[in-house]
Amino acid sequence: MDLAFTPEEQAFREEVRAWVRAHLPAHIAHKVHNALRLTREDMQGWAKILGKKGWLAFGWPQQFGGPGWTAVQKHLFEEECALAGAPRIVPFGPVMVAPVIMAYGTPEQQQRFLPGIASGEVWWSQGYSEPGSGSDLASVKTRAERVGDKYIVNGQKTWTTLGQYGEWMFNLVRTSNEGKPQTGISFLLIDMKSPGVTVRPIKLLDGECEVNEVFFDNVEVPVENLVGEENKGWTYAKHLLSHERTNIADVNRSKRELERLKRIAKTEGLWDDTRFRDQIALLEVDIVALEMLVLRVLSMEKSGKNPLDIAGLLKIKGSEIQQRYSELMMLAAGPFALPFIEEAMEAGWQGDFPGGVVANAPLASTYFNLRKTTIYGGSNEVQRNIVAQTVLG
């Protein structure tokens, strides 16, 4: 198994690096490198820049308007974007629902929905989790009853990330109670401007409203918005989740945040503390090991093998690494990591350090936010069971 990049792949990396540096707005990169608040305009603005280049749909085949990159090229693109300080691509449209529409949608659905996703013009949200139905998605209760040429949807979704910006939403809905729970689920695309859709932001400790509750009260959805077959949505959900769990690993962001951790340790005078530097070294070793695992997956894809059975393993390790680097940042900053006062953060309470480095802001909110990574996308406990069954036998 050859994990080295070819000269052609290295040349591709240089091309991507030069383009990203030339087109990524400096104020956005500053925010990303220092974990400052990104607005909708920041996130969607970068998405549209990528969309104009044809790179927002970086993982798509050419037949659907993507660049048709190899798995290695996609990895290099994500790595260069992360290291440059580009916002992470909001995955719900281009990374998650688009592959489902490509694989299971009708030609009409593909023509209708894919262009808006590829351009960054349409913001998609995910409707999976419900109160009482998080990692156990088979227990979803949001009901879609077919009446003529429409579905009438009633129920509630929760923890809908950035749902306050959503224009369209892909949902798991229950269309049958017969047989096993998994057999009665369908995959439905809902216009969030439809009458009866209510989005209620959930305010977090740091004042952010990253997640939301979404309510459906007799929402009418055309039958043509059903993806694939009725009651076969569980199959499509599993297809989507394999992309989500690989995406959650996010080794490239961990590499960038490792450098930020080192900056904070140096600013706070902990770089010369041998025990603390040992912890940074252990984290770096784990990040390198995760990267090697990702490269092994890419090598398998190049040879035509399907590596998705270890997507859960990538999710487990990647999410735990994110929690560890945020914890080490908190330890390094000590009491300066504490504030949750939104107004103080907006006013630059922690100030700029030499070189324009915002050393600590906002470490506490990042730490608490990343506690969720071992839960969403299928909890790590569930993932360990899946790995035990599919990989270890």
C-alpha positions in Angstrom: 0.0 0.0 0.0 1.6 3.3 -1.2 0.6 6.3 0.9 2.9 8.7 -0.8 1.5 11.3 -3.2 2.5 11.2 -6.9 4.1 14.2 -8.6 0.8 14.8 -10.3 -1.0 14.9 -7.0 1.7 17.2 -5.6 1.2 19.6 -8.6 -2.5 19.5 -7.9 -2.0 20.5 -4.3 0.1 23.5 -5.4 -2.6 24.6 -7.8 -5.3 24.4 -5.1 -3.0 26.2 -2.6 -2.3 29.1 -4.9 -6.0 29.5 -5.9 -7.3 29.4 -2.3 -4.7 31.9 -1.1 -5.7 34.2 -4.0 -9.5 34.0 -3.5 -10.1 33.4 0.3 -11.0 36.7 1.9 -8.4 37.7 4.5 -11.0 38.7 7.2 -12.6 35.2 6.9 -9.3 33.4 7.2 -8.5 35.5 10.3 -11.8 34.5 11.9 -11.2 30.8 11.1 -7.6 30.7 12.4 -8.8 32.3 15.7 -12.1 30.5 16.1 -14.1 33.7 15.9 -17.7 33.9 15.0 -18.6 33.2 11.3 -21.7 34.9 10.0 -24.0 33.4 7.4 -22.4 35.9 4.9 -19.0 34.5 5.7 -20.0 30.9 5.2 -22.2 31.3 2.2 -19.9 33.9 0.7 -17.0 31.4 0.6 -19.4 28.7 -0.7 -20.4 30.9 -3.6 -16.7 31.7 -4.4 -16.1 27.9 -4.5 -19.3 27.4 -6.5 -18.3 29.9 -9.1 -15.0 28.0 -9.6 -16.9 24.7 -9.7 -15.3 23.5 -6.5 -18.1 23.6 -4.0 -19.2 20.3 -5.5 -15.6 19.0 -5.1 -16.7 15.5 -4.4 -19.1 15.1 -7.4 -18.6 13.2 -10.6 -18.4 15.2 -13.8 -21.8 14.0 -15.0 -23.5 15.9 -12.3 -21.4 19.1 -12.7 -18.5 18.3 -10.4 -14.8 18.3 -11.2 -14.6 14.5 -11.1 -11.6 14.5 -8.8 -10.1 11.3 -7.4 -10.4 10.6 -3.7 -6.8 11.8 -3.2 -7.5 15.1 -4.9 -10.6 15.6 -2.8 -8.5 15.0 0.3 -5.8 17.5 -0.8 -8.4 20.1 -1.6 -9.9 19.8 1.9 -6.5 19.9 3.5 -5.3 23.0 1.7 -8.6 24.8 2.4 -8.4 24.0 6.1 -4.7 25.0 6.5 -5.4 28.3 4.6 -8.2 29.2 7.1 -11.2 28.6 4.8 -14.5 28.0 6.6 -15.5 24.4 6.6 -18.0 23.7 3.8 -21.4 23.4 5.3 -21.9 19.8 4.4 -25.7 19.3 4.3 -26.1 20.2 0.7 -23.0 19.3 -1.3 -21.6 16.5 0.9 -24.7 14.8 2.3 -28.0 15.2 0.4 -26.4 15.6 -3.0 -24.9 12.1 -3.2 -28.4 10.7 -2.2 -30.1 12.7 -4.9 -27.5 11.5 -7.4 -27.8 7.9 -6.4 -31.5 7.6 -5.8 -33.2 10.7 -7.1 -35.1 11.0 -10.4 -33.5 12.9 -13.3 -36.1 15.6 -12.7 -35.0 15.9 -9.0 -31.3 16.0 -10.1 -31.9 18.8 -12.5 -34.1 20.7 -10.0 -31.9 20.5 -6.9 -28.2 19.9 -7.8 -27.4 23.2 -9.6 -28.5 25.3 -6.6 -26.4 23.1 -4.3 -23.3 23.3 -6.5 -23.5 27.1 -6.8 -23.9 27.7 -3.1 -27.1 29.6 -3.7 -29.4 27.3 -1.7 -28.8 26.5 1.9 -29.8 22.9 3.0 -30.5 21.6 6.5 -30.7 18.1 7.9 -33.9 16.7 9.5 -32.8 13.5 11.2 -32.7 13.8 15.0 -35.9 14.2 17.0 -36.7 14.4 20.7 -36.1 10.7 21.8 -34.6 9.8 18.4 -31.0 10.7 18.1 -28.5 7.9 17.6 -31.5 5.5 17.2 -32.9 7.0 14.0 -35.1 4.0 13.4 -37.4 5.4 16.1 -38.3 8.6 14.3 -41.9 9.7 14.7 -42.3 12.7 12.4 -45.2 11.5 10.3 -45.8 11.9 6.6 -49.3 10.8 5.4 -50.0 10.6 1.7 -53.1 12.4 0.6 -53.5 12.4 -3.2 -50.5 14.0 -4.7 -49.2 15.4 -1.4 -47.7 14.3 1.9 -49.0 15.9 5.0 -46.1 16.2 7.5 -46.5 16.5 11.2 -43.8 16.3 13.9 -40.6 17.8 15.2 -36.9 17.7 14.5 -34.3 18.9 16.9 -30.5 19.8 17.0 -30.9 21.1 13.4 -27.5 22.6 12.8 -27.8 26.1 11.3 -31.4 25.4 10.5 -32.2 29.1 11.0 -30.6 29.7 7.6 -32.1 26.7 5.9 -34.1 27.1 2.7 -34.6 23.4 2.0 -34.4 20.4 4.4 -34.0 16.7 3.8 -35.9 14.6 6.3 -36.5 11.2 7.5 -40.2 10.7 8.0 -42.4 7.8 9.0 -44.8 6.7 6.3 -45.6 3.3 7.8 -45.8 1.5 11.1 -45.9 -2.0 9.7 -42.9 -4.4 10.1 -39.6 -3.4 11.5 -39.1 0.3 12.4 -36.5 0.8 9.7 -38.9 -0.4 6.9 -41.4 2.4 7.5 -39.1 5.4 6.9 -39.0 7.6 3.8 -36.6 10.3 2.6 -38.5 13.6 1.9 -37.3 17.0 0.7 -39.2 19.9 2.3 -39.2 23.5 1.3 -38.7 25.3 4.6 -40.7 28.3 3.4 -43.8 26.1 3.3 -46.7 27.1 5.5 -46.6 25.1 8.8 -42.8 25.0 9.1 -41.6 26.8 12.3 -37.9 27.1 13.2 -37.1 27.8 16.8 -33.4 28.5 17.6 -31.8 26.9 20.7 -29.6 29.4 22.4 -26.3 27.9 23.6 -24.1 28.9 26.6 -22.0 31.3 24.5 -25.1 33.1 23.0 -24.9 31.3 19.7 -27.9 29.6 18.1 -26.0 27.0 16.1 -28.8 24.4 16.6 -32.6 24.6 16.3 -35.9 22.9 16.7 -38.0 22.6 13.6 -41.8 22.0 13.8 -44.1 20.6 11.1 -47.8 21.4 11.4 -49.8 19.9 8.6 -47.0 20.9 6.1 -48.0 20.0 2.5 -45.1 18.4 0.5 -45.5 17.4 -3.1 -45.1 13.7 -3.8 -42.4 14.4 -6.3 -40.2 15.5 -3.4 -39.9 11.9 -2.2 -36.5 10.6 -3.0 -36.5 7.0 -4.1 -39.2 4.6 -3.0 -41.6 5.1 -0.1 -40.6 3.2 3.0 -37.0 2.7 1.7 -35.6 5.8 3.3 -33.5 3.8 5.8 -31.3 2.6 2.9 -30.8 6.2 1.7 -30.1 7.4 5.3 -27.3 4.8 5.7 -25.8 6.0 2.4 -25.8 9.5 3.6 -24.5 8.7 7.1 -21.4 7.0 5.7 -20.5 10.4 4.1 -21.3 12.3 7.4 -19.2 10.1 9.6 -16.1 10.3 7.3 -16.7 14.1 7.2 -16.8 14.3 11.0 -13.3 12.8 11.3 -12.1 16.1 9.8 -8.4 15.4 10.2 -7.5 18.6 8.3 -9.1 20.9 10.8 -7.4 19.0 13.6 -4.0 19.7 11.9 -4.9 23.4 11.8 -6.1 23.5 15.4 -3.0 21.7 16.5 -1.0 24.7 15.3 -3.4 27.0 17.2 -2.9 25.0 20.3 0.9 25.4 20.0 0.4 29.2 19.6 -1.7 29.4 22.7 0.8 27.3 24.7 3.6 29.7 23.7 1.6 32.8 24.4 0.6 31.5 27.8 4.1 30.5 28.7 3.4 26.7 28.8 5.6 25.7 25.8 8.5 25.1 28.2 6.4 23.0 30.5 7.6 19.5 29.6 4.5 17.7 30.8 2.2 19.9 28.9 4.3 19.6 25.8 4.2 15.9 26.2 0.4 16.1 25.9 0.7 18.1 22.8 3.1 15.5 21.4 0.7 12.7 22.2 -2.1 14.6 20.4 0.1 15.2 17.4 1.0 11.5 17.2 -2.8 10.6 17.2 -3.5 13.2 14.5 -0.7 11.7 12.3 -2.1 8.2 13.0 -5.6 9.4 12.0 -4.2 11.0 8.8 -2.5 7.7 8.0 -5.8 5.9 8.4 -7.5 8.4 6.1 -4.7 7.9 3.5 -5.2 4.1 3.8 -8.9 4.6 3.0 -7.9 6.8 0.0 -5.4 4.1 -1.2 -8.2 1.5 -1.0 -10.5 3.7 -3.0 -7.8 4.2 -5.7 -7.6 0.4 -6.0 -11.3 0.1 -6.3 -12.1 -1.2 -2.9 -15.0 0.0 -0.7 -13.7 1.3 2.6 -17.0 2.6 4.0 -17.1 -0.2 6.6 -14.5 1.7 8.6 -16.2 5.1 8.4 -17.3 4.6 12.0 -13.7 4.1 13.1 -12.7 7.4 11.4 -15.6 9.1 13.2 -14.6 7.7 16.6 -11.0 8.8 16.5 -11.6 12.1 14.7 -14.3 13.2 17.2 -12.2 12.3 20.2 -9.2 14.2 18.9 -11.3 17.3 18.5 -12.3 17.1 22.1 -8.8 16.6 23.2 -7.3 19.6 21.4 -10.1 21.9 22.7 -9.5 20.6 26.3 -5.7 21.3 26.0 -6.4 24.8 24.8 -8.7 25.4 27.8 -5.9 24.1 30.1 -3.3 26.3 28.5 -5.4 29.5 28.8 -6.6 28.8 32.3 -9.1 31.5 33.5 -8.7 33.5 30.2 -10.6 30.7 28.5 -13.7 31.3 30.7 -15.9 34.1 29.4 -19.3 33.4 27.9 -20.4 37.0 27.9 -21.3 37.6 24.3 -21.0 41.4 24.4 -17.5 41.2 25.8 -16.4 38.8 23.1 -17.8 41.0 20.4 -15.9 44.0 21.9 -12.6 42.1 21.7 -12.3 41.6 25.5 -9.3 39.3 25.1 -7.6 41.6 22.6 -5.1 41.0 19.9 -1.6 39.7 20.7 1.5 40.5 18.8 1.2 39.4 15.1 -2.6 39.8 15.1 -3.1 36.5 17.0 -6.2 36.3 19.1 -4.8 33.7 21.5 -7.7 32.6 23.6 -11.0 33.7 22.2 -13.4 31.9 22.4 -11.9 28.7 23.9 -14.7 27.9 26.4 -17.4 27.9 23.7 -15.3 25.7 21.4 -14.6 23.3 24.2 -18.3 22.9 25.2 -19.4 22.8 21.5 -17.1 20.0 20.7 -18.5 17.8 23.5 -21.2 16.9 21.0 -18.9 15.3 18.4 -18.9 11.9 20.1 -22.7 11.9 20.0 -23.9 13.2 16.7 -23.7 11.2 13.5 -24.2 8.1 15.6 -22.7 8.0 19.1 -19.2 6.6 19.5 -20.6 3.8 21.6 -22.9 2.7 18.8 -20.0 3.1 16.3 -17.8 0.8 18.4 -20.5 -1.9 18.2 -20.7 -1.4 14.4 -16.9 -1.7 14.1 -16.8 -4.8 16.2 -19.4 -6.5 14.0 -18.3 -5.4 10.6 -14.5 -5.1 10.9 -13.6 -7.5 13.7 -16.3 -10.1 12.9 
